């Protein structure tokens, strides 16, 4: 299902449901977002990932229109969020970080009320209420008042209310916070199902490992967009390529390894073990085997290493910090030359 009004933007390579262009948001002397530019392609999951205080919630609130950017432009479903039409708001499912539902209503009354607000007729509404409550494992407590739910249950109820009317665009702020691992998997299965039906989802999370479940990942730290791309793209960016672990049948010196197309660098890990950085692991691995074979050496094991996204995130943040420091130093030198002149 198409989300309808979208914006053509080169960053998406297609139609964008969400576009931010050089967006900055300041609160007095605090800069929460600094020059954020990105696009979210229709029918994809974009994970907005970063530590607490990195600017994820500010980004979501800017997309809903509850915050205006200090500078820059925002387009959601082709419109400025500060001037959404009512019909456009109805096509957005929003789950805030804080619980904002009716505490005196029961679980199913809360979800049914939200569904009714979006004009869902009774029969479809009741079916959909049950579907989302079963998905977040709240069906068995559907008669319990929201005020009597645990914090984790309240998060799940908020998610059910955001999902019930199956909008075109979902803006979900920490939907899996406080959930156990099995329930987080269940939530991500539902998000994947919605994506497969053409919905667009922007999901914030502190669980860096959830990046693997997204089509695109935006890493944010201290209000800066550190990196944007597919999970594999970000791995290659952090590591310089794909990692291949190679073991041979005899001791080998990395410095004596013949030149192989696609190999970026080699590091010795043991007498007969090498760690190779390759542009593409699938294409390069057979070439490495052939190169060693030509020297009478047998590769006894070859596998692609996939470091955790916690490590990838740390590396990308460190790389970004080095670039920022280098740019600041260059600016300082430039100002010094201007003064001297």
N, C-alpha and C positions, 0 to 999 in steps of 0.2 A: 504494500500500500504506500503510495507516495504521500509525503507530508505536504505537498502543495507548494505554497509560496516559499521559495528559497532564493538564495542569492548566488550568482555565479562568481566564483573566486578562484584564482589560480592555486591557492594553497590546498584546496580540496581536490583539484584535478577534475572536478565535476560540479554538481550543484551542492551548495553549502546550506545546511539548515541553520547553523550558527556561525557568525563571523565577528571576530574582535580585531580591530585595527588600531595598534599603538595605544592600547587602553591603559591609562594610569588612574589610580584612585588613592587620594590622600585623605587622612583624618587628622586635621590640624597639622602637627609636625611629623606625623607618622605616615610613611608611604606603604600602603598595603599591596598595591599592584604597581609595577613599573614597566610601561611600554609593552604590554602583552598583545601579541598578534597571533591569531590562529583561526583556522576554520574547521568545522565539524561536518563531514560529508553525510548526506542523507543515507539512512539505513545502516549506520555504524554505531559501535560503542566507543566513546572516547573516555578513557580513564584519566581523571585529573588527580595526580598522585603527589603527595608531599607531606611533610611533618605538620603537626599542629602549629597554626600561626603562619603558615607559608603563603596564605592568600587564596586558598581553595574556596572557602565559604564566601569571601568577598566577590570572587568571580561568579559564583552561582547567583548571589543576590543581585549582581549587576545584570545578569541575563534575565532575571525575573522582572526587572524594573523597579525593585525596591531600593536600589542604590543607583544614582547617576554617576557615570565616570567623571573624574575631574577633567580629563582630556581623552581624546580618542573617540572612536565610534563603535557602536554595537548594533548588530542586526540579528534578530531571531525570527525565523519564519518570514524573512523579508521585511520585518518591521523594527522600528526603534522600540525597545522594551518600555521606555518611559511613556510611550503613546500607543500601547497595544489596543487594538479593537477588542471588544468583548468576545467576538467569535474566535479571535486568535488565542486569547487566554484559555478558552475552552479546549484548545488543542494541545495544551501543555499540562503534563503531570509533574507536580513539584512536591518533593519531600524535603522539608527543612531539617536542620540539624537538631532543633529543639522540638519537643512534643507540644503541639498546638491544637489538638483535637478536644472534643467535649468530654470532660472527665466524668460527668454524671450520666452519660449515655453508655450503653453496653458496647461490647466489641462490634457485634454485627450491626447495631443501630448506627454507630459512627460510620461504618463503611457504606451502609445502605443510604445514609443521609447524603454523603458525598456523591454517590452514584445518582441519586435523585436530583441533586443540584445540576448535574450534567445532562439531565433529560432522559436518562435510561428508563425504559418502561418496566413495569413490575416484574414480568416473567424473566426477562433478560437480566434485570437488576438482581433478582434473587439468585439466579444461576451464577452470575459473575461474582457476587458477594461470597458465595460458598467456595468458588474456585480460588479466589485470592486468599481467603482465610485458611483454606487447606494448604495452599502453597507456603504460607508463612507459619504454619502449624499453630493456628489460633482457633480453628473450628471447634475444638472441644471445649474452649472457654468463651464461646461466642456470647453467652449470656452474662458474662462478668463485666461489671462497670470498669471503664478505663482507668478510673482512679485507683482501682485495686490491682492493677497490673504492675509487674516488675518493670524496671527500666528497659530491659531487653525486650519484653513483650510490647511495651509502648513503641519501641523502634519498629517492631514488626507490624504493629497496627498502623503506624504512619506510612509504612511502605505499602501495605494493602490499600490504603486510601489513595495513594498516588497512582497505583496500578489499575484500580477498579474500572475506570472509564476508557482504558486503552487508548490514550491520546497519541498524537503523532510524535511528540517530543517529550522525553522524560528528563528532568533535572533533579538528580538524586544526590543529596548531600549526606555522605557517610551512611548509606543504607545498610551496611553490614556491621556497623560499630556495635560492639557489645553482644554480638551473636556468636554462638558456638560454631566450630569449623564445619560441622555437617549442615547446619542451617545456612551458613554462608554459601556453601555449595548449592543448596536448593535455590537460594535467591539468585545466584549467578546463572543457574540453568534457566530460570524464568526470564532473566534479562536477555540471555542468548536467544530464547524463543521469540521474544518481542523483536529483537534485532532481525531475526530471520523472517519476520513478517513485515519488514520494511520500516520499523520504527527507528528513531534516532535517540540515542541515550548518552547523556553526559553524567558521569558518575564520579564523585569524589571519594577518596579513601586514603586512610593512613596505612592500610595493609599493602605494602609495596609489592608483595607477591601476587596481588590480584591484577597487576599489570599484564600478566600472561593471559588473562581472560578477556582483554580488550583488543579491539581492532587497531586503535591508535592510542598512544599514551602521551600525555603532556606532563612532564616533570616540573614541579614548581618548588622553588626554595626562596624564602625571604622576598616574596613578591615578584620574582623574576622567572620567566619561562626558561628553564635550563635546557630542555630538549623536547622535541616533538617528533614522533614517528611510530612505526609499528614496533612491537616488542623486539623483533629480530633486528630492525634497523638500529634501535637504541643499544642493543648488545654490541653490534659491530662498531657503533660510534664510540662506545666506552672502551672496547678492547682493541680497536684497530682492525677488526675482522672477526672471522669465526675461529674458535680455538679447537685444535686437533691434538689429542694425546697419542703419541706414537711409541710403540715398544718394538725393539728389534731382537733377533736371536743371538746377538753378540754385542759387546761394548762398541759404542759409536761416539765420535766427537762431532758435536753440532757444527763446528767450524769446517768440517770436511764434507758436509752434506752438499751434494751437487745442486746447482741452480734448478729450481722447479717453478714453472709458470704458475702464478697465483699465490706463491708463498711470500708473505710480507716480512716475517721475522721468525727466528728459531731460538728457543731457550733450552738449555740442558737441564734435565730434571733428575737424572741418575745415569749410571754407566751406559744403560741401554734404553733410556727413556728421554723423549724430547717433547716439548710443548711448542706447537707450530701455530702461528697466526696466519690464517689464509683468507683471501678475499671471499672465497666460496668453498665451504668444507666439502660439499658433495662432488664438486668438480676437481678439487685439488687432491683429495685423498688418493684416488687411483694413480695420479701422476707421481706422488711421493712413493707409493709402493713400487711402481715401475723404476723410478730413479734408484732406489736402494737395490732392487733386484739386479739392475745392470752392473752393480758393484759386488754382486755375490752376497748381498745381505738380505735376509728375509724379515719382513715386517710381520711380527707375530700377533700384534694387536693394534687396532686403530679405531678411535672413537672420538666423537665430537663432545667437547666439554661445554656445559651450559651453566655458568655461574648463576647463583641466585640473583633475583632482581634487587635484593638489598645491597649486594655488592655492586651491581650495575648502577644503581641510584647513587651510591656513595662515590663511585668513580666519576660519574657525570657531574655531580655537584662539585667535586674537587677540580675537574677540568674547567668548569664554568668559573670557579673562584680564581683559578690561575689566569684565565683570559681577562677577567675583570681587573685583576691586579696589574696585569701587563698593560691593559688599556689606560688605567689610571696613571701608571708610571710614564707612559708615552705622552699623555696629556700634560703631566707635570713638566716633562722635559720640553714640550712645545711651548708652554707658558714661560719657562725659563729662557728659552731662546728669544721669545718675543720681548721680554723685559731687557735682555742683553742688547737686542737690536735697538 
